């Protein structure tokens, strides 16, 4: 029978490790970049940054699809910047 007298009790040993890594990433930006990565710039001033696409491992078609759905634009020209964020979503600034 589990002991419910404690407010938080991890069931798996790696729960403590996960909690420790999350706290370190929150308080030390360099560690957060190491663990979670950084955003990748994909578009700058209407121009595709092909190095960013290669680094993010996405195609031009994937990027254009994201621009249509996220940024509500149909071409790259009106886009000031687009980033692949750390959470995997593409942010568009028009």
Number of C-alpha atoms within 10 A of each C-alpha: 3 6 7 8 7 6 6 7 12 8 9 8 8 10 12 13 11 11 11 12 14 15 13 15 17 12 10 10 11 13 16 17 13 10 13 13 13 13 19 18 21 25 23 16 14 15 15 19 15 15 12 17 19 12 11 17 9 14 12 14 9 11 20 16 16 19 22 14 13 14 18 12 17 14 12 20 14 14 20 14 18 27 20 21 15 13 10 10 12 20 17 21 15 15
